[in-house]
Each structure stands twice: as structure tokens, then as C-alpha cells.
Amino acid sequence: MLIQTRPDPSPSAHDRVYRGLRTRIMHGEIEPGHALTLRGIGREFDVSMTPAREAVRRLVAEGALQLSSSGRVSTPDLSNERIEELAALRALIEVELSSRALPRAHMALIDRLQLINGTIADAVQAHDPVGYIRTNLEFHRTLYLRAQAPAMLAMAETVWLQLGPTMCKLYGRMNRTEAPHFHRHIIAALKAGDEPGLRLAVRSDVTQGLRMLTT
């Protein structure tokens, strides 16, 4: 006689908490330096302390959260030097991803990017920083998926994750009234098959705004 056992729910619970927190951090829904508690995370996601603790551990390892010597968990409040370092990483990784994507940039992709760019403009008009960050990252991810370089894209997403709370602060400083104009340059370079122009547009787009935070 086989004895049936209930599956352990903790792995799925842990993954749900991890993905939920990761998304919130990446999209700038949590401010820089904001403290989190395991108890609060558990209440928010309706889980016990164990999956909350495991999710936090993974996010600390990815640089999305910081753990102090006293055990305090918070979103990173980045120094100017750290912002410059992450901006440099974006320029290196994302320029290379865009270059690799160019040979596979068919018109359906370009149309999709133009549609997303319109959604970014809607978020700007609505003064929705989280919507702006989410759709801006969607624009970049949609392009970079065509590079067929999953390890490189994963590295880019780790940088986005570390910058998420800071990007929300940046949005407030930039006082945007329209979608990033470098996106139009990216789309134009894709249409023209212009690799130098594409590399320049992507580098400018991913670094220009971050420089504002270090001045």
C-alpha cells in the first residue's frame, strides 16, 4: 500500500515571495534605504518566516537587499561611486546585447518597441514612476531577448535589480514630460541597421539619467 504525502509547500511559497519582492524592488516600488522585516514580509505574502527568510537571503546575494551587521534588512541606498559603477556595467552589457540583437531585429520587433514606447509615454503623462520604470525595462528586455544571450541578459537584470529603488528617486529628479528620446534613436538605428548608431543610442540612454544622481 502506497502512503501518499502532501507536497512540501515551502519551495513554491519561497519562490512566490522571492519573485514578488524582486519585481517590486526592480520596478522601484520600494524606496532606497527602506527597512524590511521577515515578519512584515510574511504578513504581506501570507507565508511563514522560513520562505520569507529564504527569499531575503537570495535577494541579499543578488544585491537587491542589504543585510547589516546588526541584522537589519533594507533596500540599497547607493553611493555615487556605486551608481557610477552600475551605470558603467549597464553601458558595457546592454550595448553588447543590443549589438547582438541587431541582426535579428525584424519589423515585428521594431513595431513592438514602438508600441512599448507609447506605453512609456502614457506612464509619464500619468506621473506613474513605477509604470514608467516597468515599461522602460520592458523596452530594453524586449530588444535584448533578440540577442539570444541569456547569461548576459541575466547579468543586466541583476544590475537593474540593484538600481530599482534608485531609479524611482531618479524619476523624481528628471521631471519627465515625454518618453526617453534616446528610445527613438534606438528604434531609428534598428530600422537602418546602423550598429554604431545603435550602440551610441543605447549607451547614452542607460547612462545619461544615472549621471544626474551623482552631481
KAHUKA-V876140 format. One record per residue. SS is DSSP state (alpha for helix, beta for strand, coil for the rest). NEAR is the number of other ideal C-beta (glycine too) atoms within 10 Angstrom. Layout:
BEGIN
[[SS,NEAR] [SS,NEAR]]
END
This chain:
BEGIN
[[coil,2] [coil,4] [coil,4] [coil,4] [coil,6] [coil,5] [coil,7] [coil,8] [coil,12] [alpha,13] [alpha,11] [alpha,12] [alpha,20] [alpha,20] [alpha,14] [alpha,16] [alpha,24] [alpha,21] [alpha,11] [alpha,14] [alpha,24] [alpha,19] [alpha,13] [alpha,17] [alpha,24] [alpha,22] [coil,23] [coil,24] [coil,18] [coil,19] [coil,13] [coil,17] [coil,12] [coil,15] [beta,10] [beta,19] [coil,12] [alpha,18] [alpha,10] [alpha,12] [alpha,20] [alpha,18] [alpha,11] [alpha,14] [alpha,18] [coil,9] [coil,22] [coil,13] [alpha,11] [alpha,13] [alpha,23] [alpha,25] [alpha,16] [alpha,18] [alpha,25] [alpha,21] [alpha,14] [alpha,16] [alpha,22] [alpha,13] [alpha,10] [coil,14] [coil,15] [coil,25] [beta,25] [beta,14] [beta,14] [coil,9] [coil,5] [coil,5] [coil,7] [coil,11] [beta,20] [beta,17] [beta,26] [coil,20] [coil,14] [coil,21] [coil,10] [alpha,11] [alpha,9] [alpha,16] [alpha,19] [alpha,16] [alpha,14] [alpha,21] [alpha,21] [alpha,14] [alpha,17] [alpha,21] [alpha,18] [alpha,16] [alpha,21] [alpha,26] [alpha,20] [alpha,17] [alpha,23] [alpha,26] [alpha,15] [alpha,15] [alpha,21] [alpha,17] [coil,11] [coil,11] [coil,20] [coil,11] [alpha,9] [alpha,8] [alpha,17] [alpha,16] [alpha,11] [alpha,15] [alpha,20] [alpha,14] [alpha,11] [alpha,21] [alpha,18] [alpha,11] [alpha,17] [alpha,22] [alpha,18] [alpha,13] [alpha,20] [alpha,21] [alpha,12] [coil,10] [coil,11] [coil,14] [alpha,21] [alpha,16] [alpha,16] [alpha,26] [alpha,23] [alpha,18] [alpha,21] [alpha,25] [alpha,19] [alpha,15] [alpha,23] [alpha,24] [alpha,15] [alpha,15] [alpha,26] [alpha,23] [alpha,15] [alpha,18] [alpha,21] [coil,12] [coil,17] [alpha,10] [alpha,6] [alpha,17] [alpha,18] [alpha,10] [alpha,16] [alpha,23] [alpha,18] [alpha,17] [alpha,20] [alpha,23] [alpha,20] [alpha,23] [alpha,29] [alpha,25] [alpha,27] [alpha,21] [alpha,22] [alpha,20] [alpha,16] [alpha,20] [alpha,21] [alpha,9] [alpha,11] [alpha,15] [coil,7] [coil,19] [coil,8] [coil,10] [coil,22] [coil,22] [alpha,11] [alpha,18] [alpha,22] [alpha,14] [alpha,18] [alpha,24] [alpha,21] [alpha,14] [alpha,21] [alpha,24] [alpha,12] [alpha,10] [coil,11] [coil,15] [alpha,14] [alpha,9] [alpha,15] [alpha,24] [alpha,18] [alpha,16] [alpha,23] [alpha,27] [alpha,18] [alpha,17] [alpha,23] [alpha,27] [alpha,18] [alpha,14] [alpha,19] [alpha,20] [alpha,13] [alpha,12] [coil,18] [coil,13] [coil,6]]
END
